[in-house]
Amino acid sequence: MAANAKSTKKAAPAKKAVAKKAPAKAPAKKAAPAKKAVAKKAPAKAPVKKVAAAKSTAKSTTTSKINAQKAKEVAAAKALKEREAKAKDAERRAAQKAKEAAAAKALKEREAKAKAAAREKAALERAKAAAAAKALKEREAKARLAAKEREVQRKAREKAAAEAKKQREIDAKRKAVEAEKLRKQREIERREAEERKRQERREAEERKRVEALERKMHSKPYADDHAFLEELRGLLLEARAATQAQISQSESEANEMLVDRERLEYDDEDGSSVASDIQRDQLKEFASMLRLKVDEIDVALARVDDGSYGRCDECFEPISRARLQAQVPVFTCVSCRASV
């Protein structure tokens, strides 16, 4: 069947070739008008047209037959392919069924073997469990007997241990009391020794502080710098002269105001006399303040003479050179002045 189908397929192209070559005779129709013209001139030749028509009809019939034959061959080939495919599908299904049957049979055999092995295993386990239960009972009996013996020994040990513990507690309490007494005695002695040491340190620190304070109180920070002391002396003398001049001016103004008050008659109602008295008192107070400054300058000059000028009266530390030069006189450093 396959050979016939192949031969049929090979033969089909030949027929197609024949069918394709057939239209080559078609130009005969184009030549028909000439024949018609001839026919007009000679009506006796009219049968030629009928013959050509008969020929074209025969050719078309042959072509249709060839096409029909070709369609039949194609249908036969298609039917053959379908039958072959069905046969192959049937073979595959049969083989699959055979495989499934063999697998099912093998599965049953394995299940039967597994069940038999399980039964054997269960029987072996029951035998082992029975032997284990028997051995367990024997061990439990031995264990109960041993437990009773251990309990008797334990009670005896506990009794001996309780008596020994009680004795140890008595001894420990006695030792603890003695140790506590000794510890308290040592603590008292240690505290007394520490207090003596602290007192000695405080006394030593106090002596050092007093000595340092004495040294500071009698220190002369700029005694070696004679040029600087001479410069300070000049500044102090200038400040003293300027202050004396201010005192003289204030006193003269106050005296003049007193003379004017005695010479002129003031109207007490408008308060001019009271204002004059207040201003004169302010001038006197200012003069008194200036005298105090003069006294301070004299003290500073005396310290310049003995070299102690420039020492702070509060902390006894040296006053900076800039402060001594900027403010005349000065007896405290910047820190002590700020804390006052």
Residue pairs with C-beta under 8 A, 6 or more apart in sequence:
1 80
2 80
2 84
5 76
5 77
5 80
8 73
8 76
8 77
9 73
9 77
11 73
12 70
12 73
12 74
15 66
15 69
15 70
16 70
18 66
19 63
19 66
19 67
22 59
22 62
22 63
25 59
28 52
29 52
29 56
32 49
32 52
35 45
35 48
35 49
36 49
38 45
39 45
39 46
39 49
213 316
216 311
216 315
216 316
216 317
217 316
218 308
219 308
219 311
219 316
219 318
220 306
220 307
220 308
220 311
221 310
221 311
221 318
221 319
222 228
222 229
222 232
222 307
222 309
222 310
222 318
223 229
223 307
223 308
228 321
229 304
229 307
229 309
231 325
232 300
232 304
232 309
232 310
232 324
232 325
232 328
233 301
233 304
235 325
235 328
236 297
236 300
236 301
236 304
236 328
236 329
237 301
238 328
239 293
239 297
239 328
239 329
240 294
240 297
240 298
240 301
243 290
243 293
243 294
243 297
244 294
246 286
246 287
246 290
247 287
247 290
247 291
247 294
250 283
250 284
250 286
250 287
250 290
251 283
251 284
251 287
253 283
254 280
254 283
254 284
254 287
257 276
257 279
257 280
257 283
258 280
260 276
261 273
261 276
261 277
261 280
266 272
266 273
266 276
267 273
268 274
293 329
296 329
296 331
297 328
297 329
299 329
300 309
300 328
300 329
300 331
303 309
303 310
303 311
309 324
310 318
310 319
310 324
311 317
311 318
311 319
312 318
312 319
312 331
312 332
312 333
312 336
313 331
313 332
313 336
314 332
314 333
314 336
314 340
315 333
315 335
315 336
317 333
318 333
319 330
319 332
319 333
320 333
320 334
323 330
323 333
323 334
324 330
332 340
